Amino acid sequence: MDNCLFCKIINGDIPSDKLYEDDDVFAFRDISPQAPIHFLIIPKKHLRGPAAVGADDEKLIGKMLRIGADLARQEGVGDAFRVVFNNGAGAGQSVFHIHMHILGGRSMNWPPG
Ligand code: DGP
């Protein structure tokens, strides 16, 4: 997608603090961290958000979760991390390329506000 911020990060047109990349997914630190460890996993396939996930994408979304858990461990938060997907502006989605937030490194209240 020409005008997508995260597609530009994947392409390297916009720099990022990359943690991981393979043929399907890309992971990088969030520019505005909400926890000591806060990174994003995105698919290289442009999908607008969680509600745009189709049956063909189920394996890809599972892979994002597996890579996210591996990176969380690598980042030193063990099994104490939160996974967040925002869908739609009303729920706080600001970049319309699906992304999985991984947050950790502090205690986080549940439910969130
Ligand atoms: P959301 O609110 O769920 O759409 O999250 C979008 C996240 O993307 C937000 O936490 C900030 C992050 N973000 C926005 N622009 C950039 C950027 O240019 N670089 C990086 N690394 N993160 C960004």
Residues whose N, C-alpha, C, O or C-beta is under 5 A from the ligand:
A	BS01	DGP	S16 R29 D30 I31 S32 N86 G92 Q93 S94 V95
